[in-house]
Amino acid sequence: MAGGKTEVNDRCAVKLSKEQRKKVDEWMSERWTQRKCPDCGHSTWSIDMNIFEMREFLEGKINISGYGYLKPVLVLTCENCGHLKTFNAVKIGIVQAPFQDTNSEKEE
């Protein structure tokens, strides 16, 4: 995986390694300039140490066939109000895309 070995915790969730956490910190310092929470205005955030998956909308159905698109995301929580903010873990460079995302349209 990009960014070093990924650790798995006792729930089988993918947890950030020290190397990945360092990469997250560097990426955030360079690119995340608007740190104020859009709900309460505070700027203190905690980074969840697990990587989450956001799945594509299937109108409430659950896909058990193994086909479907999942986007790995890093989740931050506002320490004041609990607002959640997500960042694409592939764009940060801490995980590799499971396959090419053919659903995204790029503006040129």
C-alpha positions as CSV (number, residue, x, y, z in Angstrom):
1,M,0.0,0.0,0.0
2,A,1.1,3.5,-0.6
3,G,2.6,5.3,2.4
4,G,3.9,2.2,4.1
5,K,2.4,-0.9,5.8
6,T,-1.1,-0.4,6.9
7,E,-2.0,-1.8,10.3
8,V,-5.2,-3.7,11.0
9,N,-6.8,-3.4,14.5
10,D,-8.8,-6.0,16.4
11,R,-12.0,-5.1,14.5
12,C,-10.2,-5.7,11.2
13,A,-10.4,-1.9,10.4
14,V,-7.5,-0.3,8.6
15,K,-5.6,1.9,11.0
16,L,-3.1,4.5,10.0
17,S,0.5,3.5,10.5
18,K,3.1,6.0,11.8
19,E,4.4,6.6,8.3
20,Q,0.8,7.3,7.0
21,R,0.1,9.6,9.9
22,K,3.2,11.6,9.0
23,K,2.1,11.8,5.4
24,V,-1.4,13.0,6.5
25,D,0.2,15.7,8.7
26,E,2.4,16.9,5.8
27,W,-0.5,16.8,3.3
28,M,-2.8,18.7,5.7
29,S,-0.2,21.4,6.4
30,E,0.4,22.0,2.7
31,R,-3.2,21.9,1.4
32,W,-5.8,22.3,4.1
33,T,-5.9,26.1,4.6
34,Q,-9.5,26.7,5.7
35,R,-9.5,24.9,9.1
36,K,-12.5,26.7,10.6
37,C,-15.5,24.4,11.2
38,P,-18.3,25.4,8.9
39,D,-20.9,24.8,11.7
40,C,-19.3,26.4,14.8
41,G,-16.3,28.3,13.5
42,H,-13.8,26.6,15.8
43,S,-10.5,25.3,14.3
44,T,-9.6,22.3,16.6
45,W,-9.9,19.0,14.8
46,S,-9.1,15.4,15.7
47,I,-8.0,12.9,13.1
48,D,-9.5,9.4,13.4
49,M,-6.8,6.8,13.2
50,N,-8.9,4.4,11.2
51,I,-9.5,4.7,7.4
52,F,-13.2,4.5,6.5
53,E,-15.0,3.5,3.3
54,M,-17.7,5.6,1.7
55,R,-19.8,3.4,-0.6
56,E,-21.7,4.4,-3.7
57,F,-25.4,5.1,-3.3
58,L,-27.5,2.0,-4.2
59,E,-30.9,3.3,-3.2
60,G,-30.8,1.6,0.2
61,K,-29.8,-1.8,-1.2
62,I,-26.8,-3.7,0.2
63,N,-24.4,-5.1,-2.4
64,I,-23.2,-8.6,-1.4
65,S,-21.9,-9.5,-4.9
66,G,-18.5,-7.9,-4.2
67,Y,-19.0,-5.4,-7.0
68,G,-19.4,-1.7,-6.3
69,Y,-17.3,1.3,-5.7
70,L,-16.0,2.2,-2.2
71,K,-14.0,5.3,-1.6
72,P,-11.4,5.2,1.2
73,V,-11.7,8.3,3.4
74,L,-9.9,9.9,6.3
75,V,-12.3,11.4,8.9
76,L,-11.7,14.5,11.0
77,T,-14.0,15.6,13.9
78,C,-14.5,19.1,15.1
79,E,-13.5,19.0,18.8
80,N,-16.2,21.6,19.6
81,C,-19.4,20.5,17.8
82,G,-18.6,17.1,16.4
83,H,-18.9,18.1,12.7
84,L,-17.3,15.4,10.5
85,K,-15.1,16.3,7.6
86,T,-13.8,13.7,5.1
87,F,-10.7,13.7,2.8
88,N,-10.1,11.2,0.0
89,A,-7.4,8.8,1.4
90,V,-6.2,8.0,-2.2
91,K,-5.6,11.7,-3.0
92,I,-3.7,12.1,0.3
93,G,-1.5,9.2,-0.8
94,I,-2.0,7.0,2.2
95,V,-3.8,4.1,0.4
96,Q,-3.9,2.9,-3.2
97,A,-7.1,3.0,-5.2
98,P,-8.7,-0.5,-5.3
99,F,-9.3,0.1,-9.0
100,Q,-9.6,3.0,-11.4
101,D,-12.6,5.1,-10.6
102,T,-14.6,5.3,-13.9
103,N,-17.5,7.0,-12.2
104,S,-15.8,10.3,-11.6
105,E,-15.9,13.0,-14.2
106,K,-12.9,15.3,-14.4
107,E,-13.3,18.9,-15.4
108,E,-10.7,20.1,-17.8
